[in-house]
Amino acid sequence: MGSEWITVNGHSMHVQRTGEPSLPVIVFLHGFTGSLDTWNTIVSLMEGKAHTVAIDLWGHGRSDKPETSSDYSMEKQTRDLEQLFQQLELQSFILVGYSMGGRTALGYATSYPERIQRLVLESASPGLKTEAERFERRQRDAKLADRLLEEPFEEFVDFWESLALFDSQKSMSAEQIEAVRKERLNQDPKGLANSLMGIGTGSQPSYWNVLSDQLYPVDLITGSLDSKFENIALEMKNLFPNVSHFSVENAGHAIHVEKPEEFATIIDGIVKQK
């Protein structure tokens, strides 16, 4: 086990597996500008409790960066994940997704519900409700993609880290802040740009209208300092038939990074419920 590269639809996807395969299986999907390394602390805290499968999504980490943004669409990414899981011989699992990875996890779960033991969405949304909202978001994402391709990448990372969404991360230790920044700086600008255009919130389908049809257990995790996604989670909670919501005190958007022990405790409890 450890790091491996699996060929999926002609591209190489980087996967990292740990723990005995006989243990409960947890699949982790990272957020935009991240990689599977974002889960290292959580994976370590789950040692002996789960078989973990962390994935670098297209355009991120050590997975391939396909040349065309259409290769990053929600339809293709979820289909590619299904092919990956078939090759890894994973029958069913707990699927955990953070932010962009949460949107991808939800997209996958709606298409392949038979695979899902539990769906865990950290600071994630079902997309935007109206075409007008999606159009406006696509326009903004196109400008961000242009920035990624035109300006020095470190300047883009500076801008991204200055977003209000990540204000709470400024209170992390210097070591944590440096690790997150290093992970971002290790990304490929073109891969990120294509990811934005292919699977950004404005490009993906809206799943709001199908939440009430999802019968597998769902766990929503948000940080108390992230009011936008707290509110989205509360709205989703009213629609999913079988759902729990965990709000982590004094945490922002990336609970698994800011409060890893609390996050791992929640995941451990979820594993025991499965």
LINKA-V887524 format. One record per backbone hydrogen bond with DSSP energy under -1.0 kcal/mol. CO is the residue of the C=O (numbers start at 1). NH is the residue of the N-H. E is the energy in kcal/mol with one decimal. If there is no record, write none. Layout:
CO:NH:E + CO:NH:E
This chain:
2:17:-1.9 + 4:15:-3.0 + 6:13:-3.0 + 8:11:-1.9 + 11:8:-3.6 + 12:64:-2.7 + 13:6:-2.7 + 14:56:-2.5 + 15:4:-2.5 + 16:54:-2.6 + 17:2:-2.2 + 18:52:-1.9 + 20:23:-2.0 + 24:51:-3.1 + 25:94:-2.7 + 26:53:-2.7 + 27:96:-3.4 + 28:55:-1.7 + 29:98:-2.2 + 31:34:-1.8 + 35:38:-1.8 + 36:39:-1.8 + 37:40:-1.9 + 39:43:-3.2 + 40:44:-2.3 + 41:45:-2.3 + 42:46:-1.5 + 44:47:-1.3 + 46:49:-2.5 + 46:50:-1.1 + 51:26:-2.5 + 52:18:-1.9 + 53:28:-2.7 + 54:16:-2.6 + 57:60:-2.1 + 60:63:-1.7 + 64:59:-2.3 + 68:71:-1.7 + 69:72:-2.0 + 70:73:-1.3 + 73:77:-3.2 + 74:78:-2.6 + 75:79:-1.8 + 76:80:-2.9 + 77:81:-2.3 + 78:82:-2.0 + 79:83:-2.0 + 80:84:-2.4 + 81:85:-2.9 + 82:86:-2.1 + 83:87:-2.1 + 84:88:-2.2 + 85:90:-2.5 + 93:117:-2.8 + 94:27:-3.0 + 95:120:-3.3 + 96:29:-2.3 + 97:122:-2.9 + 98:101:-2.4 + 99:103:-2.2 + 100:104:-2.2 + 101:105:-2.4 + 102:106:-2.4 + 103:107:-2.3 + 104:108:-2.7 + 105:109:-2.7 + 106:110:-2.2 + 108:112:-2.5 + 112:115:-1.9 + 113:116:-1.1 + 115:93:-2.3 + 118:95:-2.6 + 119:219:-2.9 + 120:97:-2.5 + 121:221:-2.7 + 122:99:-2.7 + 126:207:-3.0 + 130:134:-2.1 + 131:135:-2.8 + 132:136:-2.2 + 133:137:-2.2 + 134:138:-2.4 + 135:139:-1.9 + 136:140:-1.8 + 137:141:-2.9 + 138:142:-2.1 + 139:143:-1.5 + 140:144:-2.0 + 141:145:-2.7 + 142:146:-2.1 + 143:147:-2.0 + 144:148:-2.3 + 145:149:-1.7 + 146:150:-1.7 + 147:151:-2.4 + 152:156:-1.4 + 153:157:-2.4 + 154:158:-2.3 + 155:159:-2.3 + 156:160:-3.0 + 157:161:-2.6 + 160:163:-1.2 + 163:166:-2.0 + 164:167:-1.8 + 166:169:-1.5 + 167:170:-1.9 + 168:171:-1.3 + 169:172:-1.5 + 173:177:-2.6 + 174:178:-2.3 + 175:179:-2.0 + 176:180:-2.3 + 177:181:-2.3 + 178:182:-2.6 + 179:183:-2.1 + 180:184:-2.0 + 181:185:-2.8 + 182:186:-1.4 + 184:187:-1.8 + 188:192:-2.3 + 189:193:-2.5 + 190:194:-2.5 + 191:195:-2.1 + 192:196:-2.6 + 193:197:-2.0 + 194:198:-2.3 + 195:199:-3.0 + 196:200:-1.1 + 200:203:-1.1 + 200:204:-2.0 + 207:210:-1.6 + 210:213:-1.4 + 211:214:-1.5 + 217:119:-2.5 + 218:244:-2.1 + 219:121:-2.6 + 220:246:-3.4 + 221:123:-2.5 + 222:248:-2.9 + 223:226:-1.8 + 226:230:-2.1 + 227:231:-2.3 + 228:232:-1.8 + 229:233:-2.2 + 230:234:-2.1 + 231:235:-2.0 + 232:236:-2.6 + 233:237:-2.6 + 236:239:-2.0 + 236:240:-2.5 + 242:218:-2.6 + 244:220:-3.0 + 246:222:-2.5 + 248:224:-2.7 + 248:251:-1.1 + 251:225:-2.8 + 253:255:-1.0 + 254:257:-1.2 + 254:258:-2.7 + 255:259:-3.0 + 259:263:-2.4 + 260:264:-2.9 + 261:265:-2.0 + 262:266:-1.9 + 263:267:-2.5 + 264:268:-2.8 + 265:269:-2.1 + 266:270:-2.1 + 267:271:-2.6 + 268:272:-1.9 + 269:273:-1.1 + 270:274:-1.2
